[in-house]
């Protein structure tokens, strides 16, 4: 596969070429840190960041999406052609997360056309991490600062230049059409390896419970209630999470016409599981906190053979009361091993 | 600070050892700089984890009502726990509000008051290290030394990093406490707590509308503001009610506007400007502006501060003959 070196001074030219007939989405500076947005002017892209406040999952799985429109006569499916999109400069953990979302939206052969339309027209350029953020723990959950999973191209920042490595055919196509940059030298390739090694060194190792039988066995453990005591029941963790993918479908109507809308939803809200009868199978916070942890570390490994946590640390950063999933996992692991 | 922390740990250990209390709610160190975690401790040993410094940001009162609710699945008699809690000024005011609204019992609570010097706004601090993140924060007297993930260091006066609410706080000591630790806090003089409101109102209607749209457009409906707010104890929020359905659940602009306006109005006469909503918002929305506007109106129209004592009725809960009636129109 193609490996290019691109001088930073040529980055804007590269991005302009890429954006010629595609939508370009990348990191931009924002008051809340960094956020992913459509890039109209390539010079506004900000690649010097640790991680964005929210994950870029909204590019393939938008928070609000119209599924069909209706009036008193009937409804029609609303699935406009997704724009050809380049998602540039996402962290490897977030690219990996998209590969996990792919598993959900194609589960057991059931394809979600809304998701897949966008996904098939999205090219992901991941940006390797030279300097992990304060809450990062990707290597503990199978990730890596230079992970290629989910990415079409892996970019590495080498100071005054970037290394661009094509991972997929799609990625190679992107690099070729841009037509900027030159074949990477062995020295540049080695520099990228060194940068990843250095970043890997700095990442903490967090204990992760992987004994699925053990996790099943502690379903009724009192630790859930204790850990849930400081949970406020907001959705900051799940909405910032790159792998959380639960949604609600509602009809939003007025004046005899409306839309059927899919919106993000979260297991942290009581309403998520509230039945029409008034019964709630997850009546209290302990059941909801347990659900979030076990969904990622037990049910998804069962269903998709993957832990659905990529170690981005956003839930740790955003929790208003300072709940740290790493601490919960350490405690869970200990309980599993002693149960 | 650390002296107060030592006293706090000793005292909480005593209270738990003597079985005077079942639980104590305070703060513990988190693994992130400038951030503490809320923590319920049950034993003298666990009390060693408690901390008190200028990163004890969250309003712990928001966690109290759930503690006094009978857990589902328990049949028959249930004795609620006796709960102690560390209270800075704003938290004590929130608890006064909760007691008066019958959300928590006065006699089940033991309030340990502490003078507060104001909390550091993590987001403000992180702006000082550019594109890096803060890896470590060390307090040295009145300064804080920030070490960034890129290895650079910066030392700054802690007071320059205060959260907006803390910078103008007039009630830094607990207004209700069963005992206190440490000395009373220094009072803040001359700060105008409505400055942002005045600046906003000085703009044209179009500018204000644009600013409002820009602000609420950032919202992702995670409800961290609502859940972090001790005043938001409704069993069913208007934002989630389905019969009638007041607003949609989506991130449509009109839904977002209604949510934020509705929440702000529901705070009228109850908000103590603790800043918990601002600190909780993952999107950095300036939630304080609307609340402060309403606080200003309540003060101007009906007088007085809210939630300062258990005895006194709050401005919107009392009636006087000279109340402003300018909002009434002739039939």
Interface residues (C-beta under 8 A of the other chain):
Chain A: X30 X31 X32 X33 X46 X48 X49 X50 X53 X54 X63 X64 X131 X132 X133 X134 X135 X226 X229 X230 X232 X233 X234 X235 X236 X238 X239 X240 X248 X250 X252 X261 X263 X264 X265 X266 X269 X271 X283 X284 X285 X316 X317 X318 X319 X320 X321 X322 X323 X324 X326 X327
Chain B: X28 X30 X31 X32 X33 X35 X36 X37 X38 X39 X40 X58 X62 X63 X66 X67 X71 X72 X73 X123 X126 X131 X132 X133 X134 X135 X149 X150 X218 X220 X221 X222 X223 X224 X226 X227 X228 X240 X248 X249 X250 X251 X252 X276 X279 X280 X282 X283 X284
